[in-house]
Amino acid sequence: MNYSVAVSVTLRAGIADPEGATIERALPALGFSGISDVRAGKSFTLRIEADDPSEAVMIARSLAERLLSNPVMEDAAVRLIEEV
């Protein structure tokens, strides 16, 4: 069976995020106020063939740790996407 999985990769807390900081500084000029602590990241959606949802998540987690993120400085969150 095929399962859709989302992987979000963000810098770990304490790691400088110059892209997020640049976005945050630009917000007031664009008319947005009251927004702080902007962090940039990467998002991936995958279609994984697996026997069950937990196997699909396990495969995505392994892929995130080995290829999609740098585990020294990034965190990866994996979630199953519910299909309608």
N, C-alpha and C positions, 0 to 999 in steps of 0.2 A: 504494500500500500504506500501511497505517497503522502507526505506530510509537509506542510509549510511551516518554516521556522524562521524567526527573526533573531538576529544577533546584533547587539548594540555594543560598540567599543568606545570607551571613554578613558581619558587620562586618569590615573589614580590621584586621590586627594594628596595635595602637597606638591604635585608636579606642575610647573608653570604651564599655562595654556595661553600662548600669545594670540592664537586665533580667537579664542573666546573673549579675551581682553579687548581685542580690536573691535569685535562685534559689539561688546558692551559699551565702548566709548562712542560708537556711531549711533547708538539708539536714540539719545536725546535729539540729535540733529534730524532724525526721521520722525520725531513726534512721539516717541515712546518714553514713558517715565515710569519710575518705580520698579525697574527690572535690574537685578543684580546677580552676581555669581554665575555669569554665563560661562558654560563649558561647551566646547565643540567636541564632536566625535564622529564616528563612522557608523553607518547602519547597513546591514546586509539582510536580504531575504533569500531564503534557500528552499528548494523543493527537494526533499530527501526521501528516498525509497527505503523503508524499514518495515519490520514486522509489527511494531506497535509504536505509539507516541513516545514512550519513554526511551526507546532505542533511538528514535529520530533526534530527540533532544541530546542524548549522550553523544551521538555522532557529531552534531552541530557544536557541542561544547568542546569536543576534542579538536575539531577543525578550527574553532575560534582560538584555542590555546596554542595550536601548532602553526597556524598560518595567518589568521585574520588579525591577531593582536600581538603586541610585544608584552609578554607577561611581566616583564621587569617594571614597566611604567604604565601599562594599560590594564583596565578591567574589562571583561567581556560578560555581558548578560545575555542569556539565551531564553527564548520563550516560544512556545508553540502558538501558531496563529490559528485561531478558530475559523473554520470555513463555514459559510452559510449556503 
